[in-house]
């Protein structure tokens, strides 16, 4: 999809709401996010953020702006957080934020400001004098269409009612961890898209079949993990400790399965699809980048600590 087609498809997807996490149909939410990843990872990346924003707003007792596409711009680099200052009767947002996916595509974004214990603000991020989008920082072709930019804010005005809740609420709520399963569902869909390609091939030597069988098993494992996680979320939506442990476990298992599928895919089919089949090459590259939203050993350390703190 080109950029125009992507935005049009994103609006079509956003018009079909997903079930909210913990509301009784979370497994279906995960399944639908997986299917978006299976369709197109650029689409899934933006759609997951939009639906995450809608869920965050609902948890804060807010309604999203009608017909708006949302992003969640919450990436933080230590010492480089956006600032929130008061001037007369209004608030001003200043600074630069990296990894703002959908810049110039989405209409609004939920921004973290004043980290490490941040506020979350709902702001209009359509082109305006107080906002400058720099897409030149993104150097690769993968995910090029979704405009992952560094966005510079110069005294962007905000009102107090644009702050969703108290300082630190965004990170402290159980929904933060329920939402963290959403990207994992998209990762799974991205990897299963590689398995779909493999299903259509006719190569049947023993080594290819062995890799193909393993990839199919890994696809089933990811789908089952996400379905089970959805059921557990619905059973205990307010359990913050359980949500933390579950999300990090799901993300680890899905990340490992996706990485193994990528490895086996290359070993089974060689360089041809990665170099000569543009959709598969893009999917393979985008999946590798998207998986790095999993923080690897840092998340495993946090998981170990969380399990140690959880009630036995």
N, C-alpha and C positions, 0 to 999 in steps of 0.2 A: 504493500500500500504506500502511495505517496502521502505527503503531509495533509493534503486536502481530503483524500479518501479516509485517512486515519481519523481526522477530526469528525468527519461525517459519521463514520462507524462508531466512534466513541459516543457521540450524542445519541445514536440509536441504542447503544448498550445502556447508557445512563438513564434512558427513558423507561427501562424495565428494572424497577428496584429489586435489590437483593434482600433476603431476610436479614434482619439485624442479628448480630452475635448474641447468643444467650436467650433468644426469643422463641426457641422451640424448633427452628429449622436451620440450625447452623451447619449441619452436614450438607444440606442442599446449597447453602451459601458457598461452602468449600468446593462442592462439585461444580457449581457454575463458574467460579473463579478458575478452577482447573480447566474447564472447557474453553475459557477465554485464552488461557495460555496455550492451549492446544491449537487454537485458531491462529493466534499471532501474539508474540511476546511483547511487542511494542504496544499493542492495544491493551493487553492484560496489565502491563505496567501502569498505564494511565488510568484504566478502569478500576483497578484495585485501590489506587490512591483516592479516587473519587468516592468509591463506596466506603472506604475507611473514614473519609471525612464526614460522610453522611451519618455513619454510625457514631462517630465522636460527637457530632452535633446533637444527635438524639440522646446520647448519654448525658449531655449537658442541658437537656430540656429545650433545645433550640431546633428550629426548622431551617433547612438550607434555603438559600435564596432561590426563588423559582427559576427553573430552567438553566441554572448555572452549572458549569463544569468546575469541579473542585480538585485541588491538589493538596497534599500534606507536605509542607516544606519544613521538616523537623530535623534535618541533619545538623549536627553541631561539631565544630572544631574547637578544642579547648582554647579559651582566651579570645575567641573571635565571634562571640554571640552577637546577634542583633540587640540593640539597646532600645529601651522604652523610657522616654523622658516626658515630663509634663510641662506644657507651655500654656499659660492662661487656663482656658477651660477645655483643652484638648490634649491628647497624647500624640507624641511623634515617634515614629520608628526610624531608626538609622542603622547603617552598617551594611555588610555584605553577607549573603548566605549562599553557600555552595550546594550543588546537587539538587537544584530546583527543577524537577522534571515537569514537563508540560508548560514551561515558561512561554508565554505568547500564544498558548493553546487554551489553557484553562482560564476561567473567568475570576475565580476566587481561590484563595489558599488559606489553610490553617497554618500559621507561622508560630514557631517557638521563638520567644524573645527573653532576654535576661536569663540565660542558662548560667549555671548548671541546674538550677531549680526554677524552671521556666514558667512563664505565662504562655497561654495559647490564645492567639488572636485570629479572628476571622476577618480577612482583608480582601479588598478588591485589588487584583493584580493585572488588570487589563492595562494596556499602554497609557502612561500618564507621566507628567514631568518629574514626579518624585521617585520614579522607578526606572532603572536602566538594566536591561537584560544583556548579558554577555555570554553568547553561545560558543565563543571561540575557544573556551577552555576544554571543550569536549573534542578529543582528537581522533576518535575512531569512527568507523562507519556504522558499527553496531549501535542501535538505539539512536541513530542520528536524527530520525524523524520526530522524536518526542521532545527535543529541545531541553536537554538537561543542562542548565545554565548556572552561572553565578549571577545572582540578582543583587543589584546595589540599590539600597533604599536611602533616600536623602530627605529626611523630615517628612516621611509619609504620614499624613494625619490619620488618627484613629480615635474613636470615641470609647469611653469606658465600657459601653455595652457590647463592644466588639471583643472584649476579653471574656473567654468562656467560663472561667471559674477562678478559684484561688490559685496563687502561685503553687506550682508543683502538682496540680490536679491531673494534668495530662499524663504524667508518668506514673502516678500513684494508683490510678483506677484499674480495676480488673480488666476493663475493656482494652487497655493498652496491650495486654498479652493475648486476649482473644483476637484482636486485630492482627497481631504478629503472625498468626497462622495463615492470614490471607496471602502474603507473598509466597509462602511455602506452597500453597495450592497452585499459584501461577507457575512457580518453578516446576512443579510436578507436571503441569500441562505442557510446558515447554519441552520437557524431556520425553513425554509420551508422544509429542509430535514427531520426534525422531523415530520412536518405535513404530508409529503409523507409517512412516516412509519405509522402514524396514519390512513391514508387513506386505508392502506392495512389490517387493523385489522377488526375483525368481532364483537367486543364487541358493544352492542347497548342499554345499559341501559341509562336512561334519563340523569344521571350526565355525563357519558362519551360523549354522544351526544352533550350536552350543551358545554362542553369544546372543543369538536371537531369543532363544529360550530363557536365558538369564534376564534379558531386557524385559520380556513380557512378565516374568515373575516380579521384577522390581517395579514395573508399572502397577501391578495388582497390589503390591505392598504399600505403595504410596497412596493409592486410592483408599485402601482399607484403613491406613493410619489417619488420613484426613477425615474419613467418615466416623471413625471411633472418637477422634478428638472433638468433632462437632457434637456428637451425642453427649460426651462428658461435659462440654461447655454448657449445654442446655440443662444438664442435671444440677450444676453448681455454678451458676453465672456470677455469683458474688464472691467466690473463693479466690482471693487475689494470689495467695501462695500457690494453690493448685494450678491456677492459670499460668503463673510464671513457669513452674516446672513443666507443665504440659507444652507450652509454646516452645520452650527451648528444646524439649525432646523432639517435638514434631519437626522443627526446623533442622535439627541435626540429622534425623533419620531421612528426611526428604533430600537435604543437601547431599548426603552420602549416596543415596540412590541415584540422584541425578548425575553426580560426578561419575558413578560407575557406568551408567548408561552412556554418557559421553565417551568414556574410555572404551567400552565394548563396541560402540558404534564405529569408532575410528578403526579399531582392530579388525572388525568384521568386514568393513566396506572400503577401507583404504582412503586415499586422498580424493578420489573422484567426486563424491557428493560434497565434500568440504571445499573443493576448488571449482567444480564445474556446475553445481546445482545451486543457483543463487539463493532461493528461499531456504534451503537446508543449511547452506553456509552461514546465512544471516542468523537463522535460529540457533545454530551451534554456538556462534560467537556471542549472541545476546544472552543465551542461557549461562555461559561462563561468567559474564559480567554480572548478571542478575543474582547468581548464586553468592556473590561476594557481599550481598546484604546479610548473609549469615556470617557472623563474626568468628567462626571457627573455634580455635582453642579458647578464646576469650569467653565465648558463649558457653563452652563446656565447663570452664572454671566457674562461671556464674551458676550453671546448672548444678554442679557439685555443691556449691555453697547453699543454693536454694533447697536442695534435697536434704542437706544436713540440718537446715533450719525448719523444715516442714514437720508437722506433727506425725509421730509414728502411728 
